[in-house]
Every structure is written in structure tokens, then in C-alpha cells.
Amino acid sequence: MKTGTHATFAEAIAEEDSPIKTQLASRAEFRVAEPGEDQKSPGYPLGPIAIYGDNVFLYSEPTASEASRFDVVINVAREVKNPFHDKRQSLVFSPVPDTAASNVSFATAFEYQPCDRFTETPTTPKASSVKIPEYIHMPWDHNTDIAPDLMHLCETIDNRTKLGKKVLVHCQQGASRSASLIIAYGLYLKPELSVNDAYYAAQAKSRWISPNMKLMYSLQDFHKDLL
């Protein structure tokens, strides 16, 4: 393990002050998640955790109220529904952003762009004050080969954060699928790191990070594309 590099990376992702309450978790040993483990994980009792600076957060399944505190929400769990669909059934879908390129699965993941409130008409109830973030849903399962999606997603996260936006990455419990995207973004920022270095650096922020072996293999494949 590259100790010097790890130390530098750890400094780079040190938590900063944020209006969103965060927590710092201790590093745990890597282990392979069992099938369905997300459904049992009791993680994130204090809310979203800032992993990179104060604008890339990791969390379990959020409520609409929690998600509305972010500018961009990336949901990478097939079974987790968009919480804003419960708020209003009629949604305005946006054109596919340039970042989606020609990847069909990635392109269809974009549902709508940020807006401050729902559109109000004479026949609808008074508009909600809940902010609707840009919402991206990737229908990943625990055995999905996520490698083909990672570059587009990392580019999207990077683009949004450079615009000063706050990004929430989540799955059902914030332990495996969303954690894999978080690790991938660490590799995207510093491709000279090994997958293990990026894994441990992220896990130093959230001890619930524990991708299964299938997802770790996908991260290895993604890392090769970065080099």
C-alpha cells in the first residue's frame, strides 16, 4: 500500500465545514458483503457524510426532504424509488445532458433538472416549497457490472461540483453500490492511487463503505481505463 500517497489523498478529502451535518467514521477491515446485506445495514444514523470536500456526500436512501438539500442526487439502487415522485406524479422531464454522451443506460438515468418549486396551475394544489434537485437514477443491482457507467458518472460529479453544486450519492444503505461510485470518483480524481488506496481513504470517512467483490472487480476494470 502506498502510504505516502494515501496520506496525501486523505488530506485532499478532509472534511470541511458544511451546512449539512456530517460525521467521521473509523476505518474498518475490508470484507465481502453478503447478498441482500444492504437491507440489514444500520448505517448513517447522523445523516449524509461528506467524503470529498463539502460537496460530495454519501448516504443511504434519503427522504424527499433530505434529498432536497442537495443540488444533484445520484441514486444507484434499482429498487430505490425517486422520493419526489410521491410529492407530485406529474414531472417535467429534461433533455439529456451532454455528459450522457451516447451511453443509452446513462442517458435515460437523467430525469429532470433542478428547479426551486413545482409548477403550479389553477387545477393543482399550491406549489411545494421543497426544492427538486437534478435527479439521476442508475438501476444497479449488487451483481451489475458498473464499470461502463463509472466514467460518465464521475465526469458528471466533477462537472457539478466545479459549478459549486452539492452532490448526494446513495443506494439503499450506502454500503456497497453507492460506495463503489464514491471510490471510483476518488480514483477519477487521483488515478495514480490503487483501488485499495481509494477504498481505504473513502472508508476513513464512512465505516459503512463495503463494496462486494463483484463491484470491486468493476472498480479494478475502471481503474485500468484511467491509466
C-alpha positions, 0 to 999 in steps of 0.5 A: 500500500502506498502510504505516502500517497494515501496520506496525501489523498486523505488530506485532499478529502478532509472534511470541511465545514458544511451546512449539512451535518456530517460525521467521521467514521473509523476505518474498518477491515475490508470484507465481502458483503453478503447478498441482500446485506444492504437491507440489514445495514444500520448505517448513517444514523447522523445523516449524509457524510461528506467524503470529498470536500463539502460537496460530495456526500454519501448516504443511504436512501434519503427522504424527499426532504433530505434529498432536497438539500442537495443540488444533484442526487445520484441514486444507484439502487434499482429498487430505490424509488425517486422520493419526489415522485410521491410529492407530485406524479406529474414531472417535467422531464429534461433533455439529456445532458451532454455528459450522457454522451451516447451511453443509452443506460446513462442517458435515460438515468437523467430525469429532470433538472433542478428547479426551486418549486413545482409548477403550479396551475389553477387545477393543482394544489399550491406549489411545494416549497421543497426544492427538486434537485437534478435527479439521476437514477442508475438501476444497479443491482449488487451483481451489475457490472458498473464499470461502463457507467463509472466514467460518465458518472464521475465526469458528471460529479466533477462537472457539478461540483466545479459549478459549486453544486452539492452532490448526494450519492446513495443506494439503499444503505450506502454500503456497497453500490453507492460506495463503489461510485464514491471510490471510483470518483476518488480514483477519477480524481487521483488515478495514480492511487490503487483501488485499495488506496481509494477504498481505504481513504473513502472508508476513513470517512464512512465505516459503512463503505463495503463494496462486494467483490463483484463491484470491486472487480468493476472498480479494478476494470475502471481503474485500468481505463484511467491509466 
